[in-house]
Structure formats: C-alpha cells, structure tokens
Amino acid sequence: MAQVQARFPDYPSSPHLWQAGVYARSNLTQVKDILRDLCYQRFSHLFRSTKGLVLVAIALISLVTALWGMLSGPMAELGVRDVVVRPLGFHLVDAEREGRIILLYHTIAMAVVAIEVYIIVEVSDTLSMRHD
C-alpha cells in the first residue's frame, strides 16, 4: 500500500472510493506496472543472486521430498499414498520401489551440490574482491 501511495500521491485513502471504481480505469495500467516491477524484482532476486538461488534449491528439495515422501511405507498405511497417486496418475510397482528411492536421494544430492557450488562461488568472489 505504501508503494502505491508513494507512486500515486492522489491515491484515495478511503477504500470506498477505490471500490467505487473512481480510479480503477485511469490507474489500472499503472497498477499493472507496479505489479510487473514487483514480480520482476522478486524473480531477479531469486534467479540472479546467490541467496535467491539457494532459496530456490531449498524450495525444490522441500517439494520433491514432500511429494515422494508421501509415497513411503508409513504414509501408505495411513492412506495418504492413494491421495497422491490418483491425481498424478502414478502407476507404482513394488519392483520399482528401489528406483524411486534412488531417484529421490539423487535429486536431493544434486540440489545440495548446487547449493554448495552457489556458496563456494559467492565466497570465492568475495575473497577475490579482497585481494584486488
């Protein structure tokens, strides 16, 4: 709200004026510009900075672990496996269980290695800047 008011000094303080549509047509493109700028800043941070890349990798590890973790033995006994398998269209064969486990661990390991690389590159850039 503060960003909108900073960009539009005549922005109504009363929400009733906004809901009535007084500014809806005239400022719609400006609001779209603000939202586009905010999304660009967020994606720029996530995919162009070390901290952002680490956050993305951690989020992907969490999603993969949550999805594949629901297919494990204890969750199958509770009936959670069926809730995940049906909508995603999985065909789980017991003979392929080891393959799924290996896939899960390798996916997590690849993301952890990526995090380590991001951090090493960041530290090496920082150290090289100190020496220059």
Secondary structure, DSSP 8 states (H G I E B T S, - for coil): -HHHHHH-TT--SSHHHHHTTTTTTTSHHHHHHHHHHHHHHHHHHHHHSHHHHHHHHHHHHHHHHHHHHTTSHHHHHHTHHHHHHHHHT----GGGHHHHHHHHHHHHHHHHHHHHHHHHHHHHHHHHHHH-
